[in-house]
Amino acid sequence: MSKEKNPRRVADNEAFAKAKMLRTSPQKLNLVAALIRGKRVDKALADLTFSKKRIAGDVKKCLQSAIANAENNHGLDVDALVVAEAWVGKNITLKRGRPRARGRFGKIMKPFSELTIKVRQVEETVGEQA
């Protein structure tokens, strides 16, 4: 009498994780996401750990979540994972402001973003050195 299981939204050798309501603009977040696209997950984690960008810690948490999803939910090998895709989207924008000279109002926009990271298991070839 229960519902049928939802079909998978990604391939059998993939897993993903989403981070919502990240307090930064999509443009700044995309700079950090571009840093890890296409890299092996251990190299991407090392890059995020030593990045000077403030949002890199939240991106690292999202990547670790994607790795855990791949291992626990889909049975993928952690050592063979690469960051297949990492994309950024807009979320809400808080509108704030402050009084300015001559009775005017200065707008202050506080944007939020969301991040999706997809990891994929790849089979290493014999001649490949990474």
Salt bridges, closest charged atoms under 4 A:
GLU14 OE1 - LYS118 NZ 3.89
GLU14 OE2 - ARG120 NH2 2.52
ASP47 OD2 - LYS39 NZ 2.34
ASP47 OD1 - LYS43 NZ 3.08
GLU85 OE2 - LYS118 NZ 3.68
GLU114 OE2 - LYS18 NZ 3.83
GLU124 OE2 - ARG40 NH2 3.37
